[in-house]
Amino acid sequence: MKIETLWITLRKRPSYMLGAVILLGFAVMAIVGPMLYPHGIPSNPNELYAPPSWQHPLGTDYAGRGVLAQILVGSRYVLEVAALAALFTMVVGVVLGLLSGYLGGVVDVVLMRLTDFILTVPSYPLLIIIASVVSISGPVPMALLLTLNSWGGMARAIRSQVLSLKQQDYIEAARSLELGPAHIAFREILPMMMPYILMHLILAVTSAVYGEVGLFFLGIVPIQSTNWGVMLNFAYSEAGAIYSTSSVFYLMAPLAAIILLQMGAVNFTNALDEVFNPQLREG
Amino acid sequence: MIWRRVGLALVMIWMTVTATFFIVRLMPGNPATFELHVLLKRGVSYNMALQHVKTLYGINLHQSLLVQYLQYVGNALHGNFGDSILYPDIPVIHLIGKALPWTVFTVGTALLTSFLIGVSLGTVAAYRRHGWLDRLLTPLAAILNGVPNYLTGTILLFVFGVVLGWLPQNGPYSAAITPNVSLAFLISVLRHAILPIGAYVISQWGSWFLLMKSSTVSTLGTEFIVGARSYGIASSVVMREYVAPNSMLPLFTNLVLSIGFMFGGSVFVETIFSYPGIGYLFSSSVSGRDYPLMQGLFAVLTVAVIISNLVADLLYVKLDPRISLEDAA
């Protein structure tokens, strides 16, 4: 993929550009956000549930902490975990999908039964049970937990891609050149699937955000720092903010952040789709 | 072939029961041993403590793991998952039985509603591609599709329950009404169910809409539709009798698969609205560290999903004669 092609496509539609800008914005937020408050977010007991002001553009929470500050600071953990989870999901899904689709036979049967099983088990209850018995700390274990929930769909999708690519002539040619299964799987088939993988990587990030925020929201994962899910959890449990109209910004800010992220991801994937599948281009 | 599918389902059920056993039994600091130590520290005699743990978890700690496992499986087959800790002396299976109807009611209604909305709007959008409805709904559906239901639930609760105060905030029915067969009770139940159902529907309809739209677009391009039209069959009849049934076929598998997904998702919605279904029971069992209840709920949920998947596979073959069970597998 050429950066130029992407740029040209992005400029074609405002919605594409919007998607790219939103995702870029979130990335910058995750990197810079916590640096803005090196000593934590100051709380001010005289300003509980303050309405928006210059100092607190989204008002304050039940402890007088700025809502916007919490969104900014919380973004790093949320997005770091989501990015890791998406990456793990891709690696596990791609490797298992490739093995299953390319090798076939017993490997395929075993892997697909396993995939069926993981796709069948109600995913959130499984995550919740595991999170309640194993103590999760740090972004990597959290990301691994979320991966457990998401690799199945990816493996299934990759496998069916491999099955159709396997039939193509150039793979036949590679096989007749005796290039070996590892070469064919990783050097011939995998590159053809990269566009597909890349697009699903972005969508995997958003679904990891949902799962992660959901777990914090239910209060199952030990809370270490502020993040969007913790904000939601506190809005229900600590402060009962949900039942008070004055908390509108505290409650809605994390939700708005999630919806905005989803909007960015959807629009940007649409743009990528157009880059990778030129026949979709209209006019 | 049918027996093979049934056999697979049974294997999956067995795997689930096994997994729930080992999750609780083998995890570091597993709750059964933990409980035993707590009781011993309190000065309870070892035999008494063992007996207590046994009734709680259905686990005999002094027996070998294999014996414990076989006993657990035997009990689970009889629907016996021990007694709840959170609700003392009530068998887990009774709690589940009491909660299940609420979840089946809300999740079932929500599933059908979102399916009908998605399918009808999707058909319109496919027929009038690039029309105003299509241009409005397609991006909306793409954004809402997959938005978690705790998000829609929170917004609905806040807007309609708190700010506007139009609908009740939580519970299955008004506390002032005793459950009986009366109109007042029925209305109360329905009013309390609107927001939870709405939370599911808003986060679900988008995926039905997008699936139906793309499926209808490809059906419209097939030759038998062109043929039907060229016979002079009225276009409304073509839509109802030819296009819609064929476009809906691929959605059917997803419909049944999403039953499992929605039952799982009820954890969030029912927690938000304190709605006394399976999901609420599950989240309270987790926060109360009620492992027998957690185990039982998880097993029942998974078994329900496995059985509905099996039913879906069998039905699908009946619905679409082109598919054989081998393809479905």
Interface residues (C-beta under 8 A of the other chain):
Chain A: S15 R113 D116 F117 T120 V121 P122 S123 Y124 P125 L126 I128 I129 I130 S132 V133 V134 T206 S207 Y210 V213 G214 F217 L218 G219 I220 L232 A235 Y236 I242 Y243 S244 T245 V248 L251 M252 L255 I258 I259 Q262 M263 V266 N270
Chain B: L8 M12 M15 T16 I23 V24 M27 P28 N30 P139 A142 I143 G146 V147 P148 Y150 L151 T154 I155 L157 F158 V162 V163 Q169 G260 F261 F263 G264 G265 V267 F268 T271 I272 F282 S283 V286 S287 R289 M294 L297 F298 L301 T302 V305 I306 N309
